[in-house]
């Protein structure tokens, strides 16, 4: 029986792409035999045929002239992003700063937005950190939440100037349709005052007639935000106590 399970596991692994992260539950074997599958995976790891990413999670690696290829960021944390087909988290922070063109810097820290508080952990050379999200996470909301996170952590965008970050964010916001703009304003209410103020200032810069009343009502205008954005880039900033 063990030999048969070994054969099934090896055949399945041969069909898996390099860098794809898998677990014992991904193999077409009865759940009652999972311990046997785990044992086979442990043996294959010892033989160097696969790599262990974290407890119960493995991947096939490939060596190139630049060294050993690791799984991409999504593969490394995909089990933390979805549960029973529903999103429970999303990649944010440094990875998104890079993907959205706000910085060219690549970080060894992977940040995940999640409703539940979780302790940071480590996988491969990545440090996994969790960022509190107060809105419901849905597939439709995620791109908007990622944009709002950029406003929330504006000062933390590495290797860039406030001028360049602002110009890029203004462009990204200008690409939203009417429905998305209305949605992002509602989602912003659960964010930090800085994110709300920055969103309001940017939306008004893009369109002086934009209805931003919902954002204004949620702010205490005795608070100021020092973001060092040039006045000509964000001419509406003083109205939002940004300086």
GINOR-V574422 format. One record per run of one state. SS is the DSSP state (H for helix, E for strand, C for the rest). FROM is the first residue (numbers start at 1). LEN is the number of residues. If there is no record, write none. Layout:
SS FROM LEN
SS FROM LEN
//
This chain:
C 1 1
H 2 14
C 16 5
E 21 3
H 24 3
C 27 4
H 31 16
C 47 4
E 51 4
C 55 2
E 57 3
C 60 2
E 62 3
C 65 2
E 67 3
C 70 3
H 73 8
C 81 1
E 82 2
C 84 2
E 86 2
C 88 1
E 89 4
C 93 1
H 94 6
C 100 9
E 109 6
C 115 6
E 121 3
C 124 2
E 126 7
C 133 6
H 139 14
C 153 1
H 154 3
C 157 5
H 162 13
C 175 3
H 178 11
C 189 4
H 193 14
C 207 6
H 213 5
C 218 7
E 225 1
C 226 11
H 237 4
C 241 1
E 242 1
C 243 1
//
